[in-house]
Amino acid sequence: MRRSLSILVFVTAALTPWGSGMQAHKPITSPFTFYEDVLPITRAKCGQCHAPEGIAPMSLLTHESAVPWGESLKLELVAGHMPPWGSLVPADRFAATPRLTARELNVLLTWAAGGTPSGDPAKGGDDSPTPARWPMGSPDAVLPLAETSLPPDTPATSRELVLPLAYDGRRLAAVDLLPGTASIVRSARVSLRRSTPEGAGDERLLALWVPGDAPVRLPAGSGWTIAPGSELRLRITYRKRWDREREPAIDRSQVGLYFAAAASAPEAGAVVLRASRVAAEASTSADRRASALFVAAEPARAIAIWPEPALAGAAVRVETVAGDGTRVLVAAFSARAGWERRYWFAEPLELAPGNRLQVTATWPGSTAPPVDGTPLLGVDMLARNR
């Protein structure tokens, strides 16, 4: 009986947020306080998800709401689970990467482990929720989406939407999504389906939207041309927060279109690298590896890369290989399911004819790798003048 009671007490403590009952007895050792040091970081780097009506079930914008999660915050940061983008190497090769700096990480960890002191609330500024907005400014066109309802017994769902585009000849420089109910919109994939005179068509990825990720425009003058009969295709994933799973929810999101000012730069294109070799690792039978290869037929500039869903759970390495066999690391990262995003190069990656772009992905043995032909990595390209 005593052992059962001990187990019950342990489990109950493990499921309880690190909070008020224990906080009073925890000594204050942190030189950092919430309102002076922590809030500026959480507001800038975490607030789009960890807000009162955000997709995360806890807010990190007030001391009262953040303190019960201090221990969880520390564990998630140490494990590298948050922020959810994962480490990207080499970081200076990429722009618009929302990661924590070494100093910011030190402040958060020291505060969470050192008693979570409050500081002066007056120094925190306005802690009211930031209203929904378009990060890139008002779009040139806004397309409202049909209402999506999640009944009380539906914690998650995905929806496919197709919208005709009546902007023939215009060039898109960017596409963004503004959630109607931020607490349930988990991710979105937006593509442009373009028809051809033969009746067939191609599909270009325009945006990978996840909460907290800043949208980016294509380089000045370049864009995706909207051909006659083009359609905008969206796949939106909805998921309720665990504290609201049994409540009904309704979303009325909007899509914002940003047009290129002039057609003064090349059309934006893309290639998708598909798995061509799937095999067991030579070093251990527990791991599985897949690789894919793109060979440049003409001069090109790579401006961004994005992981396809099949890469989830893999350690990913992207390299260029010159004609003499010289290899240069382009990117190394861990792909997380549900957090696919574009990685924009700070400067275009120049590819000469014959240069190879290779992606290698390694999964632990418990994860089945994709089959040959599965999309692994997308690369946004601009043609380069000879």
Order of alpha helices (4+ residues) and beta strands (2+ residues): alpha-alpha-alpha-alpha-alpha-beta-beta-alpha-beta-beta-beta-beta-beta-beta-beta-beta-beta-beta-beta-beta-beta-beta-beta-beta-beta-beta-beta
